[in-house]
Amino acid sequence: MSRKAILDWSEHLPESARIWLDGRVVEEVECIIGDFAGIARGKVMPARKFVDLERSFLPISIFYQTITGEYSDYDSEESWTETDMVLKPDLDTAVASPWAEDVTIQIIHDMETLSGEPVTIAPRYVLKKILAAYKRKGWKPVIAPELEFYLTKPNVDPDIPLEPPIGRSGRQGAGRQVYSIAAIDEYTAVIDTIYDYAEAQGLEIDTIIQEGGAGQIEINLNHGDPLLLADQVFTFKRTIREAALKHNCYATFMAKPMEGEPGSAMHLHMSVVNSRTGENVFSNEDGSPSDLFHHFIGGQQHYLTSIISLLAPYVNSYRRLVPGVSAPINLEWGEDNRSTGLRVPTSGPAARRVENRVVGMDTNPYLSMAACLACGYLGMIDKIEPREKLSGNAYALPHALPRELFEGLRQMQKFPKLRKLLGEEFCRMYENIKMREFEDYLRVISPWEREHLLLNV
């Protein structure tokens, strides 16, 4: 493969990648997919091989792995044969890997069977399936995610609690500094690198703010197509981690990484527009809220607890969903009310939207977006009426969300209609993976148990 052939191939990449290359020749290509946890898995190869490659494969067993690297005991022939899947590059997703030593491009891939059918348990396909359901009705969802995460000191011993990093002042980050510009400036080196990497990748940042936790940052992305935004979140998580590592700290997307500090969410702002006119279907012609708006909320309230394990996928996730730490405990809705699980932000009719505040930052973005949109879709299709909006304190109401992962997984059996929309095979595989993770967790003895039970029971 000649240099000219690689340059010719590079001309088909997105504009942001071509600008970053600036005439340089691509040396390596990262062929990646997102597994159930949202971890990038795949292959790295020389660009000349990628250009000449007819087909590339990965075993389906990558979707059978738990967060610990164990394999679930899924009762199927593929679990033993580890059937190959075909990697199908989506060149529209090609972005730079600006932290790499070589000139490297990463490309998100879809997965197909050897016969050319989509792999139905692949998270990116699950989201595509939900978007196709909206398209058949003449609707197009619009999403804007908010990404919360913590910067911490490097932590190589999991038995030692995480600590905030040392800022430019030489002091450790402090909590309760929400929206503080000075707190953001403490980590300006990391944030500048995030901006540099994002610019190299063509990723647009709307705003960056200091959140309520010590070393907790929030990055807001611009609204747009859910698949595009899910790809961006998937890419951004890796980008932020790399930027932090460059400055000798960690970036963690755990839902609740530190005791006494608030958790990290991925709030999703969701609206739906008419595919033909582009008008927001959540608003009537006179600017008032439409029936579809209320039915979308009704669908969230009716179905969301049954797929809570997609929005809170780990045992740690439920440590965030407790009263008094800026996270919801129920699915009440209200206008400009941050105590509710479903908030309607202040906006004009064209921007009317629903903010789902339940979703944790530890989720797979493809699956959490698919799940929330699926609930809203069924609400609109079935004309589900929401409860009365709440103007008071939702924390004063009963805790109405599952308290832990096992309870959340049991909820997945409640609504066959929702399971069919997401894909029955996917739901069974997801339940199996998460149950294996939960059982592995039960084998671990925590410091709390040693502290309080060792000599007292």
C-alpha positions in Angstrom: 0.0 0.0 0.0 1.5 3.3 -1.1 1.6 6.6 0.7 -0.6 8.0 -2.0 -3.3 5.3 -1.5 -3.4 6.1 2.2 -3.6 9.8 1.5 -6.5 9.1 -0.9 -8.3 7.1 1.7 -7.8 9.9 4.3 -9.7 12.3 2.0 -12.9 10.4 2.8 -12.5 11.1 6.6 -14.6 13.7 8.4 -13.4 17.3 8.1 -12.2 17.5 11.7 -9.9 14.5 11.1 -8.6 15.9 7.9 -7.8 19.2 9.5 -6.0 17.5 12.3 -4.0 15.4 9.9 -3.0 18.5 7.9 -1.3 16.5 5.2 0.2 13.9 7.5 -0.2 10.2 6.7 -2.3 8.1 9.0 0.1 5.5 10.6 -2.4 3.5 12.7 -6.1 2.9 12.8 -8.0 1.9 16.0 -11.0 -0.2 15.1 -13.2 0.0 18.2 -16.7 -0.9 19.5 -18.4 -0.2 22.8 -19.1 -3.3 24.9 -21.9 -3.5 27.5 -19.9 -1.4 30.0 -19.1 1.2 27.3 -15.4 0.1 27.2 -13.6 0.5 23.9 -12.6 -2.9 22.6 -11.2 -3.8 19.2 -8.0 -3.9 17.2 -5.2 -1.6 16.3 -3.6 -2.0 12.9 -1.3 -0.1 10.5 -3.2 2.2 8.2 -2.0 0.3 5.1 -3.6 -2.9 6.4 -6.9 -1.2 7.2 -7.1 0.3 3.7 -6.5 -3.1 2.1 -8.7 -5.1 4.5 -11.8 -6.7 3.1 -13.2 -7.9 6.4 -12.1 -7.9 10.1 -13.5 -9.9 12.9 -14.1 -10.0 16.7 -15.6 -12.8 18.7 -19.1 -12.3 20.0 -17.8 -13.3 23.4 -16.7 -9.7 24.0 -20.4 -9.0 24.8 -20.3 -11.8 27.3 -17.7 -10.2 29.5 -18.5 -8.6 32.9 -16.8 -5.4 34.2 -14.3 -7.7 36.0 -13.3 -9.5 32.8 -15.2 -12.7 33.7 -17.5 -14.3 31.3 -21.2 -14.8 32.0 -22.6 -18.4 31.8 -24.9 -17.6 29.0 -26.7 -20.7 27.7 -26.0 -20.6 24.0 -23.9 -22.3 21.4 -22.0 -19.1 20.8 -20.8 -18.9 24.3 -18.7 -22.0 23.6 -17.8 -21.5 20.0 -17.1 -17.8 20.3 -18.5 -17.1 16.8 -16.9 -14.3 14.8 -18.6 -11.0 14.1 -17.7 -8.8 11.2 -16.5 -5.3 12.0 -18.2 -2.6 9.9 -16.5 0.8 10.0 -18.6 3.9 10.3 -16.2 6.4 8.7 -18.4 9.3 9.9 -17.1 8.5 13.4 -13.4 8.7 12.6 -11.6 11.1 14.9 -8.0 11.7 16.0 -6.3 10.0 18.9 -4.2 13.1 19.7 -2.5 11.5 22.7 -1.0 8.6 20.7 2.7 8.7 19.8 2.0 7.7 16.2 -0.5 9.5 13.9 -3.6 7.6 14.8 -7.2 7.6 13.9 -10.0 5.8 15.8 -13.1 4.6 14.1 -16.3 3.3 15.8 -17.6 0.1 14.1 -20.9 -1.6 13.9 -21.2 -5.4 14.2 -22.7 -7.8 11.7 -23.0 -11.6 11.6 -21.1 -13.5 9.0 -24.3 -13.5 6.9 -24.6 -9.7 7.1 -27.3 -9.4 9.8 -26.8 -6.8 12.6 -25.7 -8.2 15.9 -28.8 -7.4 18.0 -27.0 -7.4 21.4 -24.5 -4.7 20.3 -25.3 -1.5 22.3 -24.9 0.8 19.3 -27.5 -1.3 17.4 -29.9 -1.2 20.4 -29.9 2.6 20.1 -30.3 2.5 16.3 -33.3 0.2 16.7 -35.0 2.7 19.0 -34.3 5.6 16.7 -35.7 3.6 13.8 -39.0 3.2 15.7 -39.2 7.0 16.1 -38.5 7.4 12.4 -41.3 5.2 11.4 -43.7 7.5 13.3 -42.2 10.6 11.7 -40.4 11.7 14.8 -36.7 12.5 15.5 -35.4 12.6 19.1 -33.0 15.3 20.1 -30.6 14.8 23.1 -28.2 16.9 25.1 -26.1 15.1 27.7 -24.3 16.5 30.7 -21.1 14.7 31.7 -20.1 14.7 35.4 -16.8 13.2 36.5 -14.2 13.5 39.2 -10.5 14.2 39.0 -8.6 12.3 41.7 -5.1 11.6 42.8 -3.7 8.4 41.2 -5.0 5.4 43.1 -3.1 2.1 42.7 -4.5 0.4 45.8 -8.2 -0.2 45.7 -8.4 -0.6 49.5 -7.5 3.1 49.9 -10.2 5.7 49.4 -10.0 8.1 46.5 -8.7 11.7 47.2 -9.1 14.9 45.2 -6.0 15.9 43.3 -3.7 18.7 44.2 -4.6 21.9 42.2 -2.3 24.6 40.9 -2.4 26.4 44.3 -0.7 23.3 45.9 -3.9 22.6 47.9 -6.2 19.6 47.6 -9.5 20.3 45.9 -12.4 21.1 48.3 -16.1 20.3 47.9 -19.2 22.6 48.0 -17.7 24.9 45.4 -20.3 24.5 42.7 -20.0 26.9 39.8 -16.8 28.4 41.3 -14.5 29.7 38.6 -11.6 29.6 41.0 -12.2 25.9 41.6 -12.2 25.3 37.8 -8.9 27.3 37.6 -7.3 24.9 40.0 -7.3 22.2 37.3 -6.7 24.5 34.4 -3.9 22.3 33.0 -6.2 19.2 32.7 -9.1 21.3 31.3 -6.9 23.0 28.7 -5.7 19.5 27.6 -9.4 18.4 27.4 -10.1 21.4 25.2 -7.1 20.7 23.0 -8.0 17.0 22.5 -11.6 17.9 21.9 -10.7 20.4 19.2 -8.4 17.9 17.6 -11.3 15.4 17.5 -13.9 17.9 16.3 -15.9 17.5 19.5 -17.9 20.6 20.6 -18.1 21.5 24.2 -20.9 23.7 25.3 -19.8 24.6 28.8 -17.5 23.4 31.6 -18.4 24.0 35.2 -17.3 23.1 38.7 -19.8 20.7 40.3 -20.5 20.2 44.0 -17.9 17.6 44.7 -14.2 18.1 45.5 -12.5 17.8 42.0 -15.9 17.2 40.3 -16.3 18.7 36.8 -19.2 18.9 34.5 -19.0 19.1 30.7 -22.1 19.9 28.8 -22.4 18.9 25.1 -24.5 20.6 22.5 -27.9 19.1 21.6 -28.3 16.9 18.5 -28.9 13.4 17.1 -28.8 10.7 19.8 -26.5 8.4 17.9 -24.0 11.2 17.3 -24.2 12.3 20.9 -23.8 8.7 22.2 -20.7 8.3 19.9 -19.4 11.6 21.4 -19.9 10.5 25.0 -18.3 7.2 24.3 -15.3 9.0 22.7 -15.2 11.8 25.4 -14.8 9.4 28.3 -11.6 8.1 26.8 -10.5 11.6 25.9 -11.0 12.9 29.4 -9.2 10.0 31.0 -6.2 10.5 28.6 -6.1 14.2 29.4 -6.1 13.5 33.2 -3.3 10.9 32.9 -1.2 13.4 31.0 -1.2 15.5 34.2 -0.7 12.6 36.7 -4.3 12.3 37.9 -7.2 10.1 37.2 -10.6 10.9 35.8 -13.3 8.6 37.1 -16.9 8.2 35.9 -18.0 6.1 38.8 -21.5 7.1 40.0 -20.3 7.5 43.6 -16.5 7.5 43.9 -16.0 9.3 47.2 -17.9 9.1 50.5 -19.4 12.4 51.7 -19.3 13.8 48.1 -22.2 14.0 45.6 -22.4 11.4 42.9 -21.8 11.9 39.1 -24.8 11.9 36.8 -25.3 12.0 33.0 -28.4 14.1 32.9 -30.1 13.7 29.5 -32.1 16.6 28.0 -34.6 15.0 25.6 -37.0 16.5 23.1 -38.7 15.2 19.9 -39.1 17.0 16.6 -41.3 16.3 13.6 -38.9 14.7 11.0 -40.4 16.7 8.1 -40.9 20.1 9.6 -38.3 20.1 12.4 -40.8 21.5 14.9 -40.8 20.4 18.5 -43.8 18.0 19.0 -43.7 18.8 22.7 -45.3 22.2 22.0 -48.6 23.1 20.4 -49.0 25.9 17.9 -49.9 28.3 20.6 -46.8 27.5 22.6 -48.5 25.4 25.3 -47.3 21.9 26.2 -48.7 19.2 23.9 -50.3 15.9 24.7 -47.2 14.2 23.3 -45.1 16.1 25.8 -47.2 14.8 28.7 -47.3 11.3 27.3 -43.5 11.3 26.9 -43.3 12.1 30.7 -46.0 9.5 31.4 -43.9 6.9 29.6 -40.8 7.8 31.7 -42.8 7.4 34.9 -44.5 4.2 33.9 -41.5 2.3 32.5 -38.3 3.8 33.8 -37.9 1.7 37.0 -38.1 -1.5 34.9 -34.9 -0.5 33.0 -33.2 1.2 36.0 -30.3 -1.3 35.7 -29.5 0.3 32.3 -29.3 3.8 34.0 -27.7 2.5 37.2 -25.7 -0.5 36.0 -23.5 -1.3 39.0 -23.7 -1.9 42.8 -22.0 1.5 43.2 -24.6 3.2 41.1 -27.3 3.0 43.8 -25.0 4.8 46.4 -25.7 7.9 44.3 -29.5 7.6 44.3 -30.1 8.5 48.0 -31.8 11.5 49.6 -29.9 14.8 50.2 -27.0 14.5 47.7 -28.4 16.2 44.6 -29.7 13.0 43.1 -33.4 11.9 42.6 -35.1 9.2 44.6 -38.3 9.1 42.6 -39.8 9.9 39.2 -41.9 12.9 40.0 -41.8 15.7 37.4 -41.8 19.4 37.8 -40.9 22.7 36.0 -37.5 23.9 36.9 -37.4 21.7 39.9 -34.1 19.9 40.5 -35.4 17.7 43.3 -37.5 15.7 40.8 -36.2 12.8 38.7 -37.8 14.4 35.6 -37.2 18.1 35.3 -38.6 20.4 32.7 -36.1 23.2 32.3 -37.1 26.8 31.7 -37.3 27.4 27.9 -39.4 28.7 25.1 -41.8 26.4 23.2 -39.3 25.5 20.5 -36.8 24.2 23.2 -39.3 22.5 25.4 -37.7 19.3 26.8 -37.5 16.8 29.6 -34.3 16.4 31.6 -33.9 12.9 33.0 -31.8 13.2 36.2 -31.7 9.5 37.1 -29.1 8.5 34.7 -25.6 7.9 36.2 -22.3 8.8 34.5 -21.2 5.1 34.8 -23.7 4.0 32.1 -23.1 2.9 28.6 -24.3 6.0 26.7 -25.9 4.0 23.9 -27.9 1.9 26.3 -29.0 4.7 28.6 -30.1 6.9 25.7 -31.9 3.9 24.1 -33.7 3.1 27.4 -34.9 6.6 28.2 -36.1 7.2 24.6 -37.8 3.8 24.5 -39.8 4.7 27.7 -40.8 8.0 26.2 -41.7 6.4 22.9 -44.1 3.9 24.5 -45.6 6.7 26.5 -46.4 8.6 23.4 -47.7 5.5 21.5 -49.9 4.3 24.4 -50.9 7.9 25.5 -49.8 7.4 29.1 -50.8 10.3 31.3 -48.3 11.5 33.8 -48.9 12.2 37.5 -49.6 15.8 38.4 -46.5 17.9 38.2 -44.8 18.7 41.5 -44.0 22.2 42.7 -42.6 21.3 46.1 -39.7 19.2 47.4 -39.6 15.7 45.8 -37.1 14.5 48.4 -39.9 14.8 51.0 -41.8 12.0 49.1 -41.2 8.3 49.4 -38.1 6.7 47.8 -39.6 5.1 44.7 -36.5 3.9 42.8 -34.9 0.5 43.4 -32.4 0.6 46.2 -29.8 -1.9 44.7 -28.8 -3.7 41.5 -30.6 -7.0 42.2 -33.9 -5.3 42.8 -33.3 -3.3 39.6 -32.6 -6.4 37.6 -35.8 -8.0 38.8 -37.7 -5.0 37.5 -36.6 -5.9 33.9 -39.2 -8.6 33.8 -42.2 -6.3 34.2 -43.0 -5.1 30.7 -42.6 -7.5 27.8 -43.6 -4.6 25.4 -40.5 -2.6 26.5 -38.3 -5.7 26.3 -39.5 -6.4 22.7 -38.7 -2.8 21.7 -35.1 -3.0 23.2 -34.7 -6.6 21.9 -35.4 -9.7 23.9 -32.1 -11.3 23.2 -30.3 -8.1 24.4 -32.4 -8.0 27.6 -31.6 -11.6 28.4 -27.9 -11.1 27.8 -27.8 -7.9 29.8 -29.6 -9.5 32.8 -27.1 -12.4 32.7 -24.1 -10.2 32.6 -25.3 -8.0 35.5 -26.4 -10.9 37.6 -22.9 -12.4 37.3 -21.4 -9.1 38.4 -23.8 -8.9 41.3 -22.8 -12.4 42.5 -19.1 -11.6 42.1 -19.6 -8.5 44.3 -21.3 -10.6 47.0 -18.1 -12.6 47.3 -16.2 -9.5 48.4 -15.9 -8.6 52.1 -16.0 -4.8 52.5 -14.0 -2.6 55.0 -17.4 -1.6 56.6 -18.1 -5.3 57.4 -14.6 -5.8 59.0 -14.9 -2.5 61.0 -18.4 -3.0 62.4 -18.9 -6.8 62.4 -15.5 -8.3 63.1 -15.7 -7.9 66.9 -19.3 -6.9 67.5 -21.5 -9.7 66.3 
